[in-house]
Amino acid sequence: MGGAGSSMEAEVVTTAALDEAETAVAEVYLPNRLVALEPGALTMRLATVRLGTTTVGQLEYGRRIRLVTEEARHIHVNTPLVGSVVSCVGRSAPVATTSSQAAVFPAGAPAEIEWSSDAVQLCLMIPSSTLEDELEELLGHPIKRPLHLPFHMSLATPEGRVWRSMVHLVAGELASRGRLLSHPAAGRQLERTLLDALLLGHAHSHIEELDRPDVPAVPRAVVRAVDLLHERPAEAWSSTVLARAVHVSVRSLQGGFHKHVGKPPMTYLRDLRLKGIHEELKRATPGTTTVETVAYSWGMLHLGRFAAAYRQAFTELPAQTLKRPPG
């Protein structure tokens, strides 16, 4: 299950010893005890990174084991990537999870988790206050009752599939040590996106309120949001952060953009960045400028997706624009 250091670089621990595996998980997540359920050597591997206040880790043991934890201080979300896992928390009935389910462990209770020998899980640890603050940002007002998250989370629904896709994105970045995890601005934005995917994809105590239609933002709020995007296009904006900046709810901001701009706020930001990069590349000198430098300066951190979007917008690759003589 997920707290570690503040470094944006992923840390990797491997061991074949049960006591060392217990220590590694305790240092990142919480105190625990491991019980081997079959003979053979352990091949434990734990890769972790901190995204804001959220700890993200990919954990495997390479052997059938039982993990027993002390009471959790934070919320933990375990999503199997491969293999199968059986989990229970407190006195709850055991829940079996595979790649189509996740287990959401509340703060304040111990857990018992049995891993198959091939099981690999992405394990998040999120402070309750962080998740509740994000929920209030999505709602546009303080919550009046505590957030309750059911233990079992289905990933077979359209909303659940969004969470599953986010899990695989993060797992891929951990495996490749990608820039989405190592770049501080991208890491902050990725944390917000993960929190939003969890809150919008899980049937928790406030989901009906989140699904309730909101009044579209007044034009003044939309104009201010557009101005902010033009003033600071490279910032790690998300719909949540932008809505907070103009003092409306996320749904109100999105409704206002749909009505008055004709596209969602993040689509507007992407198009704004693409146009700015296009103009800068047209003026640039190839020998002293690179596409990567210009893209990063505009906040485009995933170069593969950027190149595809650029080509769709301008019918050529950014490198072709850069090589063309000015004028």
N, C-alpha and C positions, 0 to 999 in steps of 0.2 A: 504493500500500500504506500504514500509520498512524503520533509524539510531539509535542506542542505545549504551549502554556502551560497554566496551571492554572485559567483562567477557566471558569466554567460557561456563559458566553454563547457561542453559536456564532460563529465567525469565518469570514468569507467573503472569498475572493480571486478576482478575475476578471482575465483578461489575454488579449491576442491575440498575445503574443510568446513564442517558444519558450524563450528564456533566462529570462524572468520566470516562466514556468510551471515550469521546472526548479528555480528558486530557491524557489518557493512549496512545492513538494512536498518539497524537501530540508529546509526549515525545519520541516515538520510530521512527515515520515516519515524519509527517508534520502536521501543523495546519489544523483543519477540523471542520465541523459542521454536526451534526446528526439530521435527521428528522424522527420521528416514523411514519410509514405508516399503522400501525394497533395497536389496543389496546393491553395491556398486559405488563407484566414485561420483562425487558431486561435480558438476561443471557449471557452477553458478556464475552468472554475468549480470551486472547491474550498471546501466548507463543512465546518468541523471543530469538534469539541468534545471536552473531556476529561471522561471519567467515571471518577473515581478515578485509577487508573494506566493505564487503557485509553484510547487515542485512537480516536475515531470520525470518519470523514470521508466525504463524498459527493463523488466526483470525476468530471468529464467533460471531454473535450477538444474535442468538436464537430468532430473531424477524424480521419482514420485515421492513427494514429501508432504508433511502437514506443518503449516505455519500457524502458531498461536501467538496472538499479540496481547499487549496490555491495552487499557482503555485509550482510545484515540483522542487526541486533543483537537483534531481538525477533521474535515470531511475528506474521505478517500473515495476515489472512483477507479475501479479496476476493470479494464476491458481486455479480454483475451484476443491476441492476434492470431495465435494458432493453439491447438490443443484444447483441453477442457479443464475446468476448475469448479470445485464445489465449495461454496462459502456459506458461513452463517455468522450472524452478529448478535451479541447478547443471547437471548433465549429464542431467537427466531428460528424458523424451520430452515434447513439447508436449501440453498438455491444453486442449481447447476448452470454454469455459463460457458458459452463458446464464443466464436467470433460474431454471433448475432445477438448477444446479450452483454450487458455490463452489470456490475454490482456496485451499489452506491452505499458506502459505510458512513453512518452518522458519527459525529463527535460524541464522546462520552461513553462508549461501549467497547468491550474487547471483541476480537474476531477470531474465527478459526477458518483456515483456508487450506484445502487440499488440492495440490497441483498434480496434474498428470506429468509423466516424465518429459513430454514434448511441449508442455505449456509455456507460452511466452505472453506476458501481460504488459500493457501500458498502464502504469499506476500513477494517478494524480493525487496530490495532497493539496487541499485548498482550505485556507482559513475560513471559518463560517462567516466572519465579518466581511471578507472580500466578496464572497458570493452574494451575501445579502445587499452589500453596497451596489453591486452590479445589477441585481434585481430592481433596486430602487431607481437606478438610472434608466432601466428599460421601461419601468412603469411611469416614471416622471413624478413620483411622490414617495414619501416614506412608507414602509410596510407597517401594518398595524398588528400583525401576528407573526410568530416565528416561521421561518421557511422550513417545511418538512419535505424531504426527498424520499420516495419509496425505495426500498432496498433493491428491487429488480428493475432494470431499465432495458426495454426492448429496443433493438436496433433494426427491427424489420419494418418499422413505420417510416414514412417519408421524413419525419423529423429525426427519428433515430438514425436513419442512414446518413444524415448530415454529421451527427456525432461520430459515426463510424469512419466517414471520410476524413474528418479532422484527426482522428486517432491515427489513421494510416499515414496522413501527411506528416504528423509529428514524428512517428516512428521512422519514416524515411529520412527526415532531417537528422534524427539522432544517429541513424546508421551512416549517413554520409557527412556528418558534421556540417550541415548546411548553414547558409547565412541567415535563414529565418530564425535560427536559435542563437547564433553567435552575434548577430547585430543587435545592439540594445534596443533601438527603436522598433525593429521588426519583432523582437521578443515581447515587448510591451503590447504591441498590437495583436500578436498571436495569443497572448494570455487572454485579452479581452474577447477575442473570437472564440476561444475555447469555452470561456465562461458563458458567453451568449449561446453557443451551441448546446451546452448542457441545460441552461435554463429554458431554452425554447424547444428542446428535444425530449425533455423528460416530463412525465405526468406528475408534477409536484403540487404542493398546496396552493400555489398562486398562478397556475397555468391558465385557468379560465379568465383571470383578470388580464393576463398578458394577451390572450386571444381576443379580448373585447375590442371592437373598433374604437379608435380615438378620433377626436376632432382634428382635421388637418391644421397644420401650423398656419398662423396668419402670415401674409406676405412679408411683413417686416422681419420675422424670424428667419424666413427662407433667404431673404436678401442678405441678412447678416451672415448666415451660414455660407452663402456663395462668396461673400467678401472674404471670409476667413480662409476658405479654400484657395482663393486667388492670392491672398497675402502670404500664406504659409503652405504651399502645395506639397512640400517635401516632408511635412510633419506626419507622424504616425496616426493619422486620423482613422477613426471608426465611426459608424453611425452613432454609437453610444457617446463617444467623446464629443462629437460635433453637436449632438442634441444638448449635452450638458453645457457646452459653451454658449449656446443661444437660449438656454433656459426653457426648453420644451421637452416633451417625452420623445423617445425614439420613434414610436408609431406616428406621433403628430408630425415630426420632422419628415418622415418618409412620405406621409400623406401629402404634406405641403409641397415637397419636391415633385411628387407625381402630378399634382394639380398645376403647379406654377412653373416647373422647369421641364417636366416631361420625362424625367429619368430619375432613378434612385440617387441619393447623394454620393455613394461610393462609385457609381458608374460615371457620374458627373466629374468626380475627382480624377478617375482614371483617364477620361477623355481630355481633361485639362492638362494632366501631366504629359500625355502623348503629344498634344499639340505643342506644348512648350519644348519638349525634347526635339520634336521635328524641326522647329524653328531654330533651335540652338545648333543642331547638327548641320543644318543648311549653311549656317554662318561659320562653322568651325573649320579649322585646318587639320587635316588627317594626321599630320606628323606630330602635332602637339596635343591632340585630344583623342580620347577613346570613347566608344559607345558606352562602355561600362561606367566610366567616370560621370558622363552626362546623365545616364539613367539613374545612378545612385543619388546624384545631386537633386533629382526631382522626386526621390522617394520610391523609385521602382527597384525593388530589391530582388525579385525573382526574375532573372534575366531570360529564362526560357519562355515564361508566360508573357513577359514584356515584349519579346521579339515577335511572338505570334500575334499579339494584339496590335503591335505597330504595323506589321505586314498587312493585317486585315484593314487597318485604318488608311494606310498610305500606299498599298499595293507594292511595297518594296521593303527590304530589310533595312534596319537602321544603319548597318555598315555601308549599304549602297548609297544612302542619303549623304553620309559623311564623306564618301569618296568622290561625290559629284562636285565639280568646280562650282564655287559660289556664283549665283546669278544664272 
